[in-house]
Amino acid sequence: MKEKLNMKEKFLELWHKYFGNAELPIIFYYTDGDGGAEWAEKDTIHRCIICELAKVRNGKSLVYNAVRVKCGGAKRYLGYTDKMRPGFEYFLSCGNEQMEGERYLRNPDLVREFMKNQHTIPGAGRNIVFKRWDKMDENDYPDVVIFFAAPDVLSGLFTLANFDQSEPNGTFTPFAAGCGSIVYYPYLESKSERQRAVIGMFDPSARPCVPENTLTFAVPFKRFETMVSYIEESFLITETWSVIRKRMR
């Protein structure tokens, strides 16, 4: 536990040193408890979880379960169901007589093929806790660290993620809903050998929930720890980065 708290403080110090007042990341993890977080609202109103995470980014810790996730897509991406709404293949593509399509994929057949490659993550029966990095305590065991980042910050994170790689794809950018890019794919990566970072938040439906110049960088916690260990031998200590650092707000 002491080692984890040391990691928390070490990162806060390094983050301020090399990224100034850039927004702190948030973390999530699955648990049988509530992590000391406040339960998300329980109602029948459709809510985009990306919009709700603005509260976490501002310092409020939230915990969800299957009942409190109100978006059908988020229920699937967070592991609470392996089912999709009836007619989803039309909803994601061209629509039909019953619904307007989002037109994110060209036709229903493409959607069906796309869904065949989707896996279920084990969220069923568990809770998912979201906290800002500085709100963590010794009882938190992050699965993934998520940055909501402006281009300069994203540049630094992206480059650091490849610092110890001989192959250029230390990050990847899957086609996904907003919650898929910060929970589903990074969680799957946390169970893989390489544990790549995921750049995301390209989903037009989720974009209104984040500032216009913001994307996400989500990385498995184990990989994040390695990245942090390299900071003070990386490009971040050079004049090249110093020029960028000076213009960060």
SEDRENMAR-503048 format. One record per residue: residue in three letters; x, z, y of N, C-alpha, C in turn. Coordinates in Angstrom, 3 decimals, padded with zeros to 6 digits. Each point is the difference from the previous one (the first is absolute). Layout:
! residues N
{"ALA", {X, Z, Y}, {X, Z, Y}, {X, Z, Y}}
...
***
This chain:
! residues 249
{"MET", {000.825, 000.000, -001.199}, {-000.825, 000.000, 001.199}, {000.863, 000.000, 001.255}}
{"LYS", {001.075, 000.809, -000.016}, {000.903, 000.059, 001.143}, {000.625, -001.354, 000.256}}
{"GLU", {000.366, -000.699, -001.070}, {000.592, -001.331, 000.139}, {-000.975, -000.958, 000.660}}
{"LYS", {-001.276, 000.114, -000.352}, {-001.009, -000.881, 000.578}, {-000.183, 000.280, 001.487}}
{"LEU", {-000.015, 001.276, 000.384}, {-000.129, 000.339, 001.408}, {001.218, -000.456, 000.780}}
{"ASN", {001.180, 000.085, -000.625}, {001.213, -000.509, 000.640}, {-000.117, -001.497, 000.243}}
{"MET", {-000.592, -000.718, -000.955}, {-000.212, -001.434, 000.147}, {-000.942, -000.273, 001.170}}
{"LYS", {-001.028, 000.797, 000.117}, {-000.950, -000.162, 001.102}, {000.712, 000.121, 001.338}}
{"GLU", {000.784, 001.045, 000.177}, {000.683, 000.227, 001.269}, {001.110, -001.019, 000.236}}
{"LYS", {000.697, -000.379, -001.054}, {001.062, -001.002, 000.129}, {-000.564, -001.313, 000.512}}
{"PHE", {-001.118, -000.430, -000.587}, {-000.584, -001.260, 000.439}, {-000.482, 000.089, 001.440}}
{"LEU", {-000.654, 001.093, 000.379}, {-000.478, 000.143, 001.372}, {001.146, -000.126, 000.995}}
{"GLU", {001.129, 000.605, -000.328}, {001.172, -000.071, 000.882}, {000.542, -001.423, 000.092}}
{"LEU", {000.131, -000.658, -001.151}, {000.533, -001.361, -000.016}, {-000.979, -000.985, 000.636}}
{"TRP", {-001.275, 000.214, -000.230}, {-001.006, -000.899, 000.578}, {000.065, 000.033, 001.524}}
{"HIS", {000.054, 001.185, 000.552}, {000.080, 000.112, 001.460}, {001.307, -000.595, 000.523}}
{"LYS", {001.068, 000.189, -000.739}, {001.311, -000.496, 000.437}, {000.038, -001.522, 000.044}}
{"TYR", {-000.578, -000.649, -001.000}, {000.139, -001.455, -000.109}, {-001.272, -000.788, 000.333}}
{"PHE", {-001.131, 000.686, 000.075}, {-001.254, -000.688, 000.317}, {-000.747, 000.633, 001.175}}
{"GLY", {000.635, 000.971, 000.635}, {-000.578, 000.584, 001.205}, {-001.343, 000.646, -000.241}}
{"ASN", {-000.954, -000.359, 000.828}, {-001.341, 000.576, -000.095}, {-000.963, -000.887, -000.777}}
{"ALA", {000.538, -000.861, -000.837}, {-000.860, -000.841, -000.837}, {-000.889, 000.886, -000.872}}
{"GLU", {-001.164, -000.502, -000.301}, {-000.995, 000.754, -000.764}, {000.552, 000.484, -001.337}}
{"LEU", {-000.272, 001.252, -000.324}, {000.412, 000.551, -001.290}, {-000.815, -000.623, -001.130}}
{"PRO", {000.584, -000.092, -001.185}, {-000.758, -000.523, -001.143}, {-001.001, 001.025, -000.513}}
{"ILE", {-000.898, -000.473, -000.850}, {-000.890, 000.884, -000.741}, {000.350, -000.124, -001.479}}
{"ILE", {-000.476, 000.949, -000.778}, {000.244, -000.027, -001.450}, {-001.336, 000.136, -000.721}}
{"PHE", {-000.009, -000.398, -001.264}, {-001.159, 000.322, -000.832}, {000.476, 000.382, -001.384}}
{"TYR", {-000.842, 000.754, -000.680}, {000.246, 000.312, -001.405}, {-001.316, 000.370, -000.669}}
{"TYR", {-000.047, -000.203, -001.305}, {-001.160, 000.381, -000.806}, {000.199, 001.417, -000.521}}
{"THR", {-001.074, 000.759, -000.049}, {000.077, 001.394, -000.402}, {-001.358, 000.467, -000.513}}
{"ASP", {000.005, 001.110, -000.720}, {-001.257, 000.605, -000.429}, {-000.546, 000.956, 001.056}}
{"GLY", {000.834, 000.345, 000.992}, {-000.425, 000.899, 001.064}, {-000.314, -000.750, 001.279}}
{"ASP", {000.125, 000.714, 001.129}, {-000.279, -000.644, 001.285}, {001.218, -000.051, 000.908}}
{"GLY", {001.133, 000.528, -000.466}, {001.226, -000.054, 000.786}, {-000.087, 000.717, 001.336}}
{"GLY", {-000.990, 000.865, 000.165}, {-000.170, 000.683, 001.273}, {-000.554, -000.894, 001.092}}
{"ALA", {-000.483, -001.182, -000.379}, {-000.538, -000.961, 000.970}, {-001.504, 000.180, 000.161}}
{"GLU", {-000.526, -000.540, 001.072}, {-001.440, 000.041, 000.251}, {-000.687, -001.121, -000.771}}
{"TRP", {-001.124, 000.319, -000.616}, {-000.733, -001.024, -000.734}, {-000.565, -001.038, 000.956}}
{"ALA", {000.151, -001.265, -000.366}, {-000.601, -001.080, 000.778}, {-001.516, 000.140, -000.030}}
{"GLU", {-000.645, -000.562, 000.992}, {-001.449, 000.126, 000.106}, {-000.701, -000.572, -001.226}}
{"LYS", {-001.066, 000.682, -000.384}, {-000.798, -000.433, -001.147}, {-001.361, -000.453, 000.508}}
{"ASP", {-000.180, -001.313, 000.099}, {-001.274, -000.530, 000.465}, {-000.231, -001.360, -000.636}}
{"THR", {-001.009, -000.691, 000.447}, {-000.350, -001.284, -000.611}, {000.389, -001.186, 000.877}}
{"ILE", {000.700, 000.259, 001.086}, {000.386, -001.065, 000.925}, {001.258, -000.697, -000.502}}
{"HIS", {-000.001, -001.326, 000.028}, {001.195, -000.749, -000.382}, {001.111, 000.297, 000.993}}
{"ARG", {001.147, 000.403, -000.498}, {001.147, 000.300, 000.855}, {001.242, -000.677, -000.569}}
{"CYS", {000.746, -000.662, 000.862}, {001.284, -000.571, -000.419}, {001.039, 001.105, 000.002}}
{"ILE", {000.678, 000.181, -001.111}, {000.963, 001.093, -000.088}, {001.180, -000.215, 000.942}}
{"ILE", {000.313, -001.253, 000.340}, {001.082, -000.252, 000.951}, {-000.368, 000.566, 001.368}}
{"CYS", {-001.249, -000.162, 000.401}, {-000.451, 000.593, 001.260}, {000.085, 001.524, -000.058}}
{"GLU", {-000.386, 000.576, -001.118}, {000.031, 001.456, -000.128}, {001.422, 000.548, 000.023}}
{"LEU", {000.954, -000.786, -000.478}, {001.383, 000.471, -000.027}, {000.612, 000.120, 001.390}}
{"ALA", {-000.684, -000.510, 001.018}, {000.457, 000.236, 001.374}, {000.063, 001.502, 000.277}}
{"LYS", {-000.908, 000.759, -000.605}, {000.012, 001.456, 000.161}, {001.264, 000.597, -000.611}}
{"VAL", {000.394, -000.510, -001.150}, {001.211, 000.489, -000.665}, {001.225, -000.356, 000.828}}
{"ARG", {000.020, -001.198, 000.528}, {001.120, -000.424, 000.843}, {000.130, 000.892, 001.230}}
{"ASN", {-001.109, 000.583, 000.424}, {000.007, 000.906, 001.150}, {000.198, 001.460, -000.393}}
{"GLY", {000.242, 000.257, -001.285}, {000.366, 001.345, -000.419}, {-001.010, 000.773, -000.814}}
{"LYS", {-001.151, -000.588, -000.289}, {-001.022, 000.689, -000.790}, {000.138, -000.386, -001.466}}
{"SER", {000.163, 000.964, -000.875}, {000.129, -000.276, -001.432}, {-001.382, -000.147, -000.628}}
{"LEU", {-000.163, -001.028, -000.846}, {-001.289, -000.272, -000.634}, {000.156, -000.143, -001.505}}
{"VAL", {-001.030, 000.402, -000.724}, {-000.023, -000.164, -001.446}, {-001.303, -000.699, -000.389}}
{"TYR", {000.117, -000.934, -000.932}, {-001.140, -000.791, -000.467}, {-000.158, 000.150, -001.508}}
{"ASN", {-001.227, -000.218, -000.458}, {-000.262, -000.241, -001.410}, {-000.919, -001.214, -000.089}}
{"ALA", {-000.476, -000.300, -001.181}, {-000.804, -001.209, -000.179}, {-001.262, 000.008, 000.850}}
{"VAL", {-000.595, 001.173, 000.187}, {-001.248, 000.104, 000.755}, {000.229, -000.245, 001.489}}
{"ARG", {001.182, 000.342, 000.496}, {000.252, -000.051, 001.439}, {000.635, -001.307, 000.462}}
{"VAL", {000.320, -000.878, -000.920}, {000.461, -001.342, 000.366}, {-001.226, -000.893, 000.055}}
{"LYS", {-000.326, -000.519, 001.173}, {-001.281, -000.677, 000.209}, {000.079, -001.519, -000.045}}
{"CYS", {001.170, -000.552, -000.150}, {000.148, -001.453, -000.106}, {000.214, -000.361, -001.467}}
{"GLY", {-000.786, -000.951, -000.504}, {000.119, -000.388, -001.404}, {001.374, -000.533, -000.344}}
{"GLY", {000.588, -000.777, 000.905}, {001.343, -000.514, -000.244}, {001.021, 001.112, -000.058}}
{"ALA", {-000.123, 000.975, 000.911}, {000.924, 001.132, 000.003}, {-000.137, 000.832, -001.267}}
{"LYS", {-001.219, 000.156, -000.498}, {-000.178, 000.741, -001.253}, {000.838, -000.621, -001.110}}
{"ARG", {000.043, -001.319, -000.022}, {000.770, -000.674, -001.040}, {001.493, 000.105, 000.273}}
{"TYR", {000.406, -000.245, 001.235}, {001.424, 000.039, 000.328}, {000.583, 001.407, -000.107}}
{"LEU", {-000.830, 001.028, 000.153}, {000.478, 001.371, -000.133}, {-000.150, 000.532, -001.418}}
{"GLY", {-000.521, -000.832, -000.902}, {-000.042, 000.363, -001.405}, {-001.245, 000.730, -000.451}}
{"TYR", {-001.063, -000.023, 000.804}, {-001.200, 000.742, -000.355}, {-001.024, -000.817, -000.777}}
{"THR", {000.220, -001.280, -000.126}, {-000.858, -000.842, -000.824}, {000.765, -001.258, -000.375}}
{"ASP", {-000.383, -000.602, -001.106}, {000.579, -001.296, -000.358}, {-001.032, -001.109, 000.185}}
{"LYS", {-001.107, 000.352, 000.645}, {-001.083, -000.962, 000.217}, {-000.001, -000.478, 001.453}}
{"MET", {-000.538, -001.190, 000.204}, {-000.203, -000.524, 001.344}, {-001.486, -000.245, 000.220}}
{"ARG", {-000.395, -000.136, 001.234}, {-001.407, -000.235, 000.324}, {-000.485, -001.286, -000.657}}
{"PRO", {-001.270, -000.082, -000.382}, {-000.537, -001.251, -000.557}, {000.191, -001.146, 000.994}}
{"GLY", {000.452, -001.128, -000.503}, {000.218, -001.146, 000.862}, {001.256, 000.078, 000.844}}
{"PHE", {000.935, 000.878, -000.374}, {001.218, 000.167, 000.798}, {000.764, -001.307, 000.156}}
{"GLU", {-000.058, -000.842, -001.047}, {000.723, -001.270, 000.071}, {-000.540, -000.896, 001.114}}
{"TYR", {-001.267, 000.184, 000.337}, {-000.584, -000.751, 001.125}, {000.285, 000.703, 001.329}}
{"PHE", {-000.032, 001.317, -000.028}, {000.277, 000.780, 001.208}, {001.398, -000.297, 000.538}}
{"LEU", {001.005, -000.070, -000.887}, {001.378, -000.217, 000.443}, {000.277, -001.461, 000.336}}
{"SER", {-000.885, -000.887, -000.422}, {000.240, -001.429, 000.232}, {-001.067, -000.601, 000.917}}
{"CYS", {-000.799, -000.893, -000.533}, {-000.868, -000.838, 000.840}, {-001.408, 000.527, 000.204}}
{"GLY", {-000.337, 001.130, -000.647}, {-001.339, 000.536, 000.133}, {-001.026, -000.752, -000.845}}
{"ASN", {-001.240, 000.455, 000.063}, {-001.111, -000.688, -000.674}, {-001.290, 000.301, 000.757}}
{"GLU", {-001.134, -000.249, -000.624}, {-001.270, 000.197, 000.696}, {-000.251, 001.465, 000.356}}
{"GLN", {000.583, 000.912, -000.765}, {-000.250, 001.423, 000.207}, {000.982, 000.670, 000.967}}
{"MET", {001.157, -000.593, 000.208}, {001.014, 000.665, 000.821}, {000.893, -001.004, 000.714}}
{"GLU", {000.534, 000.443, 001.125}, {000.991, -000.793, 000.721}, {001.373, 000.261, -000.606}}
{"GLY", {000.785, -001.036, -000.198}, {001.325, 000.177, -000.578}, {001.059, 000.289, 001.052}}
{"GLU", {001.029, 000.777, -000.394}, {001.112, 000.285, 000.905}, {000.959, -001.183, 000.124}}
{"ARG", {-000.021, -000.891, -000.996}, {000.821, -001.221, -000.012}, {001.501, 000.305, 000.002}}
{"TYR", {000.385, 001.026, -000.742}, {001.414, 000.326, -000.154}, {000.636, -000.763, -001.160}}
{"LEU", {-000.805, -000.419, -000.958}, {000.452, -000.918, -001.046}, {-000.968, -001.181, -000.023}}
{"ARG", {000.488, -001.152, -000.439}, {-000.743, -001.241, 000.211}, {-001.327, -000.074, -000.753}}
{"ASN", {-000.012, 000.501, -001.238}, {-001.225, -000.122, -000.788}, {-000.109, 001.150, -001.005}}
{"PRO", {-001.172, 000.205, -000.589}, {-000.209, 001.108, -000.938}, {000.927, -000.034, -001.209}}
{"ASP", {000.336, -001.188, -000.486}, {000.884, -000.083, -001.162}, {001.372, 000.587, 000.306}}
{"LEU", {000.509, -000.252, 001.192}, {001.284, 000.584, 000.393}, {-000.084, 001.523, 000.035}}
{"VAL", {-001.110, 000.527, 000.481}, {-000.178, 001.452, 000.043}, {000.007, 000.573, -001.412}}
{"ARG", {-000.698, -000.659, -000.916}, {-000.037, 000.481, -001.388}, {001.400, 000.020, -000.600}}
{"GLU", {000.778, -001.036, 000.236}, {001.371, -000.054, -000.512}, {000.856, 001.080, 000.646}}
{"PHE", {-000.177, 000.181, 001.292}, {000.740, 001.033, 000.724}, {-000.277, 001.378, -000.587}}
{"MET", {-001.250, 000.296, -000.291}, {-000.377, 001.317, -000.498}, {000.510, 000.257, -001.409}}
{"LYS", {000.243, -001.059, -000.767}, {000.544, 000.174, -001.347}, {001.384, 000.641, 000.031}}
{"ASN", {000.719, -000.193, 001.089}, {001.357, 000.530, 000.120}, {000.047, 001.390, 000.618}}
{"GLN", {-001.162, 000.574, 000.293}, {-000.058, 001.328, 000.591}, {-000.018, 001.069, -001.090}}
{"HIS", {000.711, 001.088, 000.245}, {000.044, 001.122, -000.932}, {-000.691, 001.205, 000.642}}
{"THR", {-000.370, 000.948, -000.809}, {-000.632, 001.212, 000.508}, {001.029, 001.113, 000.089}}
{"ILE", {000.068, 000.669, 001.143}, {000.883, 001.153, 000.112}, {-000.801, 001.258, -000.330}}
{"PRO", {000.653, 001.045, -000.507}, {-000.719, 001.156, -000.558}, {-000.468, 001.004, 001.043}}
{"GLY", {-000.976, -000.391, 000.806}, {-000.519, 000.935, 000.988}, {-001.232, 000.749, -000.466}}
{"ALA", {-000.668, -000.513, -001.022}, {-001.271, 000.580, -000.453}, {000.147, 001.482, -000.335}}
{"GLY", {-000.898, 000.805, 000.557}, {000.005, 001.427, -000.275}, {000.997, 000.790, 000.815}}
{"ARG", {000.757, -000.671, 000.865}, {001.006, 000.689, 000.803}, {-000.300, -000.196, 001.487}}
{"ASN", {000.684, 000.759, 000.809}, {-000.145, -000.110, 001.445}, {001.239, -000.681, 000.570}}
{"ILE", {-000.155, -000.643, 001.142}, {001.142, -000.605, 000.671}, {000.144, 000.643, 001.380}}
{"VAL", {001.186, 000.527, 000.254}, {000.300, 000.720, 001.238}, {000.849, -000.879, 000.905}}
{"PHE", {-000.379, -000.072, 001.272}, {000.780, -000.704, 001.016}, {000.455, 001.008, 001.054}}
{"LYS", {001.297, -000.018, 000.326}, {000.538, 000.877, 001.040}, {001.052, -000.744, 000.812}}
{"ARG", {000.120, 000.380, 001.261}, {001.125, -000.506, 000.773}, {001.259, 000.724, -000.463}}
{"TRP", {001.131, -000.687, 000.104}, {001.249, 000.533, -000.547}, {000.282, 001.422, 000.472}}
{"ASP", {-000.181, 000.282, 001.281}, {000.345, 001.321, 000.528}, {-000.993, 001.080, -000.403}}
{"LYS", {-001.101, -000.385, -000.629}, {-000.994, 000.972, -000.451}, {000.191, 000.396, -001.466}}
{"MET", {000.974, -000.572, -000.657}, {000.243, 000.337, -001.412}, {000.495, 001.434, -000.140}}
{"ASP", {-000.277, 000.596, -001.161}, {000.575, 001.296, -000.323}, {000.589, -000.041, -001.403}}
{"GLU", {000.439, 001.145, -000.483}, {000.722, 000.043, -001.274}, {-000.878, -000.338, -001.201}}
{"ASN", {-001.306, -000.033, 000.187}, {-000.902, -000.311, -001.109}, {-000.380, -001.470, -000.088}}
{"ASP", {000.531, -000.816, 000.898}, {-000.317, -001.426, 000.019}, {001.044, -000.796, -000.768}}
{"TYR", {-000.478, -000.882, -000.857}, {000.884, -000.852, -000.798}, {-000.393, -001.461, 000.222}}
{"PRO", {000.541, -000.628, 001.041}, {-000.442, -001.354, 000.373}, {000.223, -001.031, -001.102}}
{"ASP", {-000.966, -000.882, -000.140}, {000.184, -001.182, -000.836}, {000.582, -001.145, 000.822}}
{"VAL", {-000.481, -000.133, 001.230}, {000.356, -001.143, 000.846}, {000.108, 000.461, 001.453}}
{"VAL", {000.919, -000.623, 000.736}, {000.154, 000.226, 001.442}, {-000.454, -001.271, 000.714}}
{"ILE", {-000.854, 000.147, 001.010}, {-000.597, -001.151, 000.693}, {000.333, 000.052, 001.486}}
{"PHE", {000.614, -001.063, 000.489}, {000.278, -000.141, 001.427}, {-000.985, -000.984, 000.615}}
{"PHE", {-000.586, 000.359, 001.130}, {-000.750, -000.937, 000.832}, {000.965, -000.389, 001.111}}
{"ALA", {000.501, -001.222, -000.065}, {001.206, -000.329, 000.756}, {-000.144, -001.211, 000.906}}
{"ALA", {000.589, 000.112, 001.194}, {000.160, -001.133, 000.904}, {001.144, -000.877, -000.518}}
{"PRO", {000.134, -001.232, 000.500}, {001.008, -000.926, -000.542}, {001.427, 000.544, -000.028}}
{"ASP", {000.445, 000.674, 001.064}, {001.374, 000.512, 000.002}, {000.202, 001.051, -001.087}}
{"VAL", {-000.967, 000.883, -000.158}, {000.085, 001.026, -001.045}, {-000.039, -000.653, -001.374}}
{"LEU", {-000.894, -000.947, -000.167}, {-000.110, -000.708, -001.276}, {001.298, -000.719, -000.336}}
{"SER", {000.648, -000.562, 001.006}, {001.295, -000.653, -000.205}, {001.015, 000.970, -000.590}}
{"GLY", {000.042, 001.212, 000.551}, {000.938, 000.992, -000.506}, {-000.309, 000.432, -001.415}}
{"LEU", {-001.267, 000.253, -000.290}, {-000.392, 000.429, -001.341}, {000.242, -001.099, -001.026}}
{"PHE", {-000.381, -001.210, 000.343}, {000.195, -001.143, -000.889}, {001.477, -000.188, -000.337}}
{"THR", {000.851, 000.066, 001.000}, {001.432, -000.213, -000.219}, {000.604, 001.141, -000.806}}
{"LEU", {-000.424, 001.229, 000.285}, {000.500, 001.147, -000.754}, {-000.424, -000.069, -001.462}}
{"ALA", {-001.183, -000.525, -000.267}, {-000.492, -000.105, -001.378}, {000.844, -000.941, -000.841}}
{"ASN", {000.727, -000.898, 000.648}, {000.843, -000.952, -000.725}, {001.479, 000.374, 000.040}}
{"PHE", {000.329, 001.136, 000.589}, {001.388, 000.390, 000.231}, {000.824, 000.091, -001.280}}
{"ASP", {-000.596, 000.451, -001.080}, {000.733, 000.171, -001.259}, {-000.434, -001.016, -001.056}}
{"GLN", {-000.543, -001.126, 000.439}, {-000.524, -001.008, -000.919}, {000.859, -001.262, 000.014}}
{"SER", {000.256, -000.563, -001.162}, {000.714, -001.279, -000.074}, {-000.971, -001.173, -000.026}}
{"GLU", {-001.274, 000.292, -000.229}, {-001.053, -001.002, -000.038}, {-000.869, 000.209, 001.243}}
{"PRO", {-000.452, -001.073, 000.659}, {-000.572, 000.141, 001.342}, {-001.407, 000.563, 000.099}}
{"ASN", {-000.662, 000.253, -001.101}, {-001.406, 000.393, 000.062}, {-000.213, 001.485, -000.271}}
{"GLY", {000.651, 000.831, 000.780}, {-000.210, 001.439, -000.106}, {-001.348, 000.423, 000.542}}
{"THR", {-000.654, -000.912, 000.703}, {-001.375, 000.194, 000.449}, {-000.825, -001.195, -000.465}}
{"PHE", {-001.304, 000.157, -000.045}, {-000.857, -001.149, -000.268}, {-001.320, 000.177, 000.733}}
{"THR", {-000.736, -001.091, 000.128}, {-001.217, -000.013, 000.805}, {-001.138, -000.621, -000.797}}
{"PRO", {-000.702, 000.794, -000.801}, {-001.091, -000.543, -000.810}, {-001.258, -000.243, 000.827}}
{"PHE", {-000.780, -000.966, -000.408}, {-001.324, -000.216, 000.588}, {-000.880, 001.169, -000.418}}
{"ALA", {-000.503, 000.746, 000.968}, {-000.756, 001.210, -000.350}, {-000.845, 000.462, 001.168}}
{"ALA", {-001.011, 000.792, -000.312}, {-000.729, 000.731, 001.031}, {000.950, 000.996, 000.649}}
{"GLY", {-000.376, 000.504, 001.168}, {000.871, 000.945, 000.684}, {000.378, 001.185, -000.866}}
{"CYS", {-000.993, 000.605, -000.671}, {000.284, 001.159, -000.850}, {000.807, -000.390, -001.231}}
{"GLY", {-000.158, -001.236, -000.446}, {000.797, -000.462, -001.130}, {001.472, -000.074, 000.332}}
{"SER", {000.311, -000.343, 001.255}, {001.402, -000.152, 000.386}, {000.700, 001.326, 000.257}}
{"ILE", {-000.765, 001.077, 000.221}, {000.648, 001.289, 000.252}, {-000.179, 001.007, -001.130}}
{"VAL", {-000.949, -000.243, -000.906}, {-000.213, 000.916, -001.125}, {000.228, -000.697, -001.333}}
{"TYR", {-000.786, -001.009, -000.296}, {-000.002, -000.625, -001.326}, {001.363, -000.576, -000.382}}
{"TYR", {000.516, -000.925, 000.780}, {001.260, -000.643, -000.371}, {001.200, 000.946, 000.080}}
{"PRO", {000.118, 000.833, 001.036}, {001.121, 000.949, 000.007}, {-000.056, 000.992, -001.159}}
{"TYR", {-001.217, 000.412, -000.381}, {-000.109, 000.921, -001.133}, {000.460, -000.678, -001.281}}
{"LEU", {-000.409, -001.240, -000.211}, {000.480, -000.738, -001.173}, {001.519, -000.117, 000.020}}
{"GLU", {000.566, -000.250, 001.178}, {001.456, -000.096, 000.114}, {000.678, 001.324, -000.338}}
{"SER", {-000.664, 001.107, 000.300}, {000.593, 001.310, -000.298}, {000.168, 000.222, -001.493}}
{"LYS", {-000.724, -000.767, -000.809}, {000.098, 000.115, -001.452}, {000.901, -001.079, -000.596}}
{"SER", {000.566, -000.844, 000.849}, {000.870, -001.072, -000.479}, {001.462, 000.417, 000.102}}
{"GLU", {000.861, -000.775, -000.610}, {001.424, 000.344, 000.009}, {000.627, -000.212, 001.371}}
{"ARG", {-000.347, -001.085, 000.664}, {000.663, -000.334, 001.265}, {-000.586, 000.729, 001.207}}
{"GLN", {-001.277, 000.224, 000.009}, {-000.682, 000.721, 001.072}, {000.207, -000.656, 001.372}}
{"ARG", {-000.527, -001.196, 000.142}, {000.108, -000.706, 001.273}, {-000.954, 000.579, 001.050}}
{"ALA", {000.309, -000.271, 001.247}, {-000.888, 000.355, 001.101}, {-001.010, -001.119, 000.212}}
{"VAL", {-001.126, 000.345, 000.588}, {-001.089, -000.956, 000.218}, {-000.288, -000.114, 001.495}}
{"ILE", {000.091, -001.198, 000.527}, {-000.382, -000.264, 001.385}, {-001.442, -000.491, 000.004}}
{"GLY", {-000.823, 000.561, 000.849}, {-001.411, -000.355, -000.058}, {-000.759, 000.200, 001.291}}
{"MET", {-001.313, 000.090, -000.149}, {-000.983, 000.099, 001.073}, {-000.222, -001.350, 000.681}}
{"PHE", {000.012, -001.048, -000.828}, {-000.327, -001.339, 000.481}, {-001.489, -000.319, -000.167}}
{"ASP", {-000.735, 000.872, -000.646}, {-001.422, -000.195, -000.273}, {-000.787, -000.072, 001.313}}
{"PRO", {-000.594, -001.150, 000.339}, {-000.748, -000.096, 001.254}, {-001.134, 001.018, 000.116}}
{"SER", {-000.564, 000.417, -001.122}, {-001.089, 000.981, 000.047}, {000.508, 001.388, 000.377}}
{"ALA", {001.259, 000.293, -000.296}, {000.580, 001.308, 000.318}, {000.721, 000.015, 001.342}}
{"ARG", {000.370, -001.168, 000.515}, {000.780, -000.074, 001.231}, {-000.634, 000.752, 001.174}}
{"PRO", {-001.328, -000.032, 000.177}, {-000.569, 000.736, 001.134}, {000.248, 001.507, -000.051}}
{"CYS", {000.416, 000.512, -001.145}, {000.226, 001.442, -000.159}, {001.408, 000.429, 000.388}}
{"VAL", {000.870, -000.952, 000.328}, {001.371, 000.322, 000.393}, {000.317, -000.707, 001.317}}
{"PRO", {000.992, 000.483, 000.757}, {000.390, -000.682, 001.235}, {000.459, -001.424, -000.271}}
{"GLU", {-000.111, -000.857, 001.009}, {000.228, -001.428, -000.197}, {001.416, -000.344, -000.451}}
{"ASN", {000.997, 000.767, 000.359}, {001.380, -000.317, -000.380}, {000.502, 000.894, -001.125}}
{"THR", {-000.889, 000.362, -000.897}, {000.332, 000.926, -001.080}, {-000.230, -000.625, -001.369}}
{"LEU", {001.022, 000.112, -000.857}, {-000.121, -000.311, -001.421}, {000.394, 001.252, -000.769}}
{"THR", {-000.027, -000.062, -001.315}, {000.368, 001.169, -000.793}, {001.180, -000.291, -000.913}}
{"PHE", {000.725, 001.057, -000.279}, {001.123, -000.023, -000.933}, {-000.200, 001.205, -000.899}}
{"ALA", {-000.336, -000.229, -001.257}, {-000.297, 001.085, -000.937}, {001.006, -000.035, -001.138}}
{"VAL", {000.583, 001.147, -000.306}, {001.095, 000.039, -000.970}, {-000.155, 001.217, -000.915}}
{"PRO", {000.235, -000.170, -001.303}, {-000.040, 001.148, -000.911}, {000.957, 001.094, 000.463}}
{"PHE", {-000.402, 001.246, -000.184}, {000.777, 001.112, 000.544}, {001.431, 000.041, -000.533}}
{"LYS", {000.175, -000.255, -001.272}, {001.349, 000.029, -000.565}, {000.896, -001.026, 000.680}}
{"ARG", {-000.532, -001.187, 000.216}, {000.759, -001.044, 000.688}, {000.248, 000.384, 001.458}}
{"PHE", {-000.983, 000.622, 000.620}, {000.137, 000.469, 001.373}, {001.159, 000.990, 000.123}}
{"GLU", {000.111, 000.923, -000.936}, {001.099, 000.963, 000.032}, {001.350, -000.708, -000.028}}
{"THR", {000.105, -001.035, -000.817}, {001.246, -000.766, -000.066}, {000.281, -000.686, 001.327}}
{"MET", {-001.018, -000.601, 000.590}, {000.167, -000.656, 001.298}, {000.502, 000.984, 001.054}}
{"VAL", {-000.579, 001.180, 000.039}, {000.409, 001.006, 000.981}, {001.462, 000.391, -000.206}}
{"SER", {000.424, 000.072, -001.247}, {001.384, 000.397, -000.289}, {001.019, -001.005, 000.514}}
{"TYR", {-000.438, -001.240, 000.237}, {000.907, -001.052, 000.470}, {000.001, -000.172, 001.513}}
{"ILE", {-000.883, 000.670, 000.697}, {-000.185, -000.282, 001.426}, {001.306, 000.045, 000.776}}
{"GLU", {000.789, 001.041, -000.191}, {001.171, 000.184, 000.858}, {001.247, -000.731, -000.477}}
{"GLU", {-000.172, -000.917, -000.935}, {001.080, -000.941, -000.305}, {-000.477, -001.437, 000.161}}
{"SER", {-001.215, -000.148, 000.504}, {-000.616, -001.320, 000.106}, {000.149, -000.580, 001.406}}
{"PHE", {-000.605, -001.149, 000.215}, {-000.036, -000.685, 001.293}, {-000.599, 000.861, 001.101}}
{"LEU", {-000.745, 001.053, -000.376}, {-000.644, 000.841, 001.005}, {000.998, 000.735, 000.885}}
{"ILE", {001.252, 000.114, -000.425}, {001.015, 000.683, 000.809}, {000.775, -000.972, 000.890}}
{"THR", {-000.348, -001.282, -000.035}, {000.755, -001.014, 000.734}, {-000.582, -000.260, 001.388}}
{"GLU", {000.797, -000.694, 000.821}, {-000.454, -000.386, 001.330}, {-001.180, -000.962, -000.083}}
{"THR", {-000.014, -000.821, -001.052}, {-001.119, -000.928, -000.187}, {-001.325, 000.749, 000.011}}
{"TRP", {-000.064, 001.092, -000.758}, {-001.243, 000.766, -000.035}, {-000.198, 000.806, 001.276}}
{"SER", {001.067, 000.443, 000.606}, {-000.105, 000.787, 001.223}, {-000.742, -000.756, 001.094}}
{"VAL", {000.224, -001.300, 000.067}, {-000.689, -000.833, 000.989}, {-001.511, 000.038, -000.242}}
{"ILE", {-000.394, -000.080, -001.268}, {-001.424, 000.037, -000.345}, {-000.569, 001.400, 000.221}}
{"ARG", {000.770, 000.992, -000.391}, {-000.438, 001.396, 000.137}, {-000.345, 000.335, 001.453}}
{"LYS", {000.749, -000.530, 000.937}, {-000.206, 000.326, 001.414}, {-001.343, -000.498, 000.529}}
{"ARG", {-000.550, -001.025, -000.619}, {-001.273, -000.517, 000.502}, {-001.210, 000.554, -000.746}}
{"MET", {000.235, 000.887, -000.966}, {-001.114, 000.633, -000.701}, {-000.620, 001.079, 000.873}}
{"ARG", {-001.310, 000.046, 000.025}, {-000.703, 001.006, 000.781}, {-000.082, 001.308, -000.766}}
***
